[in-house]
Amino acid sequence: MDVFSFVISQGMVADADLLTSKLRGCGIPHSEFERLRVTVSQVMGPRKAVVHVRGDHVSLTLRPAPAPSTEITMFAEPIRDQRAQPNRHGPDLGWQLHASATLGTNDGLLADASGRIISALLQPLITFPSATQAVFSGHPATAGSYALEGVVRVLEEAGVETHEAHDGFSRFDLMHQETWAVDAVHGARLVEQWQEYGTPKPGPRMISRGLLPTHREINETRRLRASLL
């Protein structure tokens, strides 16, 4: 099973071309994809959509769109990865949601056996060593994210150099650089606070942004470019 979440607004979806590629990559029959595409195009929004792909079958569930959430608190103590199928969205979602719910924050850090940070529990991360550079994780246990691809695309168009960290992140770098979590529903979200030893600490922000857009500007660009699946 693979699970994809996104927001539909008057039939339009942010990064629809990238989402389409991910869905088709699951081997969905053409007829099933066309049925999904027509259904999504007729949704009056905004609504949160959850698509479950089970073999050749696709199901769509519509829920109320969540309130905007563009700044978050991240639990700073790494949590050991227990996913059985780390390169897919869906099979381990139950464990991920349970682990996240116990933290008392929006999300937490997911670590491999050596302590390298793969991603957040529920979403990929992107961090900024400078106003001209962005780093995202290419760790072997990272699940692909069309939303992250969309954010990276906008950053590159703005002139920001993007780099893939093939072994993930160090916790120190994440906590001492501006860091975003990229949620398929909420978009890019600034890690505004890190909760460490029960105490919230402010997350760094880029003082001189140069070419670097803010996370809110990235989200607005993606929203304005939304299109049909």
C-alpha positions in Angstrom: 0.0 0.0 0.0 1.1 3.5 -0.8 -0.5 6.6 0.6 -0.4 10.2 -0.9 -1.9 13.2 0.8 -2.4 16.6 -0.8 -4.8 19.6 -0.9 -7.3 20.2 -3.6 -8.5 23.7 -4.2 -11.2 24.1 -6.8 -9.9 21.0 -8.6 -6.3 22.2 -8.6 -3.3 20.6 -6.9 0.1 22.0 -6.2 3.0 20.3 -8.1 0.4 18.2 -9.9 2.9 17.1 -12.5 5.2 15.7 -9.8 2.3 14.0 -8.0 1.1 12.5 -11.2 4.6 11.0 -11.8 4.6 9.5 -8.3 1.2 8.0 -8.7 1.9 6.5 -12.1 5.2 5.1 -10.7 3.0 2.9 -8.5 1.8 1.0 -11.5 -1.7 2.3 -11.4 -3.7 1.2 -14.5 -4.5 4.1 -16.9 -8.3 3.7 -16.3 -7.9 4.0 -12.6 -5.7 7.0 -12.9 -8.2 8.7 -15.3 -11.0 8.0 -12.8 -9.0 9.6 -10.0 -8.0 12.6 -12.2 -11.6 13.3 -13.1 -12.8 13.0 -9.5 -10.1 15.3 -8.2 -10.9 17.9 -10.9 -14.6 18.1 -9.7 -13.8 18.7 -6.0 -14.8 22.0 -4.7 -12.2 23.1 -2.2 -10.1 23.4 -0.4 -10.2 19.8 0.8 -7.5 17.5 2.0 -7.2 14.4 -0.2 -5.8 11.0 0.9 -5.1 8.5 -1.9 -4.5 4.9 -1.1 -2.9 2.7 -3.8 -3.4 -1.0 -3.2 -2.1 -3.0 -6.2 -4.3 -2.0 -9.2 -6.9 -0.2 -7.0 -7.0 3.5 -6.1 -9.2 5.0 -3.4 -9.7 8.6 -2.6 -10.8 10.0 0.8 -11.7 13.7 1.2 -11.4 15.5 4.5 -11.7 19.1 5.6 -8.6 21.1 4.7 -6.5 21.7 7.8 -5.8 25.2 9.1 -2.5 26.7 7.8 0.5 25.6 9.8 3.7 27.2 8.5 6.0 27.2 11.6 6.5 24.1 13.8 8.3 22.7 16.8 10.6 19.7 16.3 11.5 17.2 18.9 15.3 17.3 18.9 16.2 13.8 20.3 16.6 11.4 17.4 14.2 8.4 17.2 15.6 5.1 15.9 14.1 4.2 12.5 11.8 1.1 12.9 10.2 1.2 9.4 10.0 -2.1 7.6 9.7 -0.5 4.1 11.5 2.9 4.4 11.4 3.8 0.7 7.6 3.8 0.5 4.9 6.0 1.9 2.1 4.1 3.6 3.3 0.6 4.9 4.8 2.1 8.1 2.5 5.1 8.5 0.9 3.6 11.6 4.2 3.4 13.5 5.2 6.8 12.3 2.0 8.4 13.4 2.2 6.7 16.8 5.8 7.7 17.4 5.0 11.3 16.4 1.9 11.4 18.7 4.0 10.6 21.8 6.4 13.5 21.4 4.2 16.5 22.2 5.6 18.4 19.2 4.7 18.7 15.5 7.3 16.1 14.5 10.6 14.5 15.5 13.9 13.4 14.0 14.2 9.9 12.4 17.7 8.5 12.8 19.6 5.5 11.4 21.7 3.0 13.4 24.7 5.4 13.3 22.8 8.4 14.4 22.6 10.1 11.0 19.2 11.9 10.5 17.2 10.5 7.7 14.3 12.9 7.8 11.6 13.9 10.2 9.3 11.1 11.3 6.6 12.2 8.9 8.2 14.5 6.4 11.5 15.3 4.6 13.7 18.1 5.8 15.7 20.7 3.9 18.3 22.9 5.6 20.3 26.0 4.6 24.0 26.4 5.3 23.9 29.8 3.6 21.4 32.0 1.7 22.6 30.5 -1.5 22.7 26.8 -0.6 20.1 24.3 0.3 20.7 20.7 1.4 18.2 17.8 1.3 18.6 14.2 2.3 19.5 11.5 -0.2 19.9 8.9 2.6 19.2 5.3 1.3 16.3 5.0 3.7 14.6 8.2 2.5 11.1 7.9 0.9 10.7 10.1 -2.2 8.6 13.2 -1.8 6.9 15.0 -4.6 6.4 18.0 -2.3 10.1 18.2 -1.6 10.8 18.0 -5.3 8.4 20.9 -5.8 10.1 23.0 -3.1 13.6 22.2 -4.6 12.3 23.3 -8.0 11.2 26.7 -6.8 14.5 27.2 -4.9 16.6 26.4 -8.0 14.5 28.8 -10.1 15.3 31.5 -7.5 19.0 30.8 -8.0 19.6 28.8 -4.8 22.1 25.9 -5.2 20.6 22.6 -4.0 22.7 19.6 -2.9 21.8 16.1 -1.8 23.4 14.7 1.4 23.8 11.1 0.5 24.1 9.9 4.1 21.5 12.2 5.6 22.0 15.1 8.0 23.9 15.7 11.2 21.6 16.7 14.1 24.0 19.6 14.9 23.7 21.1 11.4 19.9 20.9 11.5 19.6 22.6 14.8 22.1 25.4 13.9 20.9 26.3 10.4 17.5 27.4 9.1 15.7 24.2 8.6 12.3 23.4 7.0 10.1 20.4 7.1 8.2 19.8 3.9 4.7 18.5 4.3 2.6 17.4 1.3 -0.4 19.1 2.8 1.0 22.2 4.5 4.0 22.8 2.2 7.3 24.1 3.5 7.3 24.7 7.3 10.0 26.5 9.2 11.3 24.7 12.3 10.7 27.6 14.5 11.6 25.8 17.8 13.6 22.7 18.8 12.5 20.9 21.9 15.5 19.6 23.7 15.5 18.1 27.2 11.9 19.4 27.7 12.9 23.0 26.8 12.0 24.8 23.6 14.9 26.5 21.8 14.5 28.9 18.9 15.5 27.6 15.5 17.9 29.8 13.6 16.7 31.9 10.7 18.7 33.4 7.8 19.5 37.0 8.7 20.5 38.1 5.2 18.3 36.1 2.8 19.8 37.2 -0.5 18.2 35.1 -3.2 16.6 32.7 -0.7 12.8 32.9 -0.5 11.1 32.4 2.8 9.1 29.2 3.3 5.9 31.2 3.0 7.0 32.6 -0.3 7.8 29.1 -1.6 4.3 27.9 -0.6 2.6 30.8 -2.3 4.6 30.2 -5.5 3.5 26.5 -5.5 -0.1 27.5 -4.7 -0.2 30.0 -7.7 1.1 27.3 -10.0 -1.4 24.6 -9.0 -3.0 22.8 -11.9 -5.2 19.8 -12.7 -3.7 16.3 -12.3 
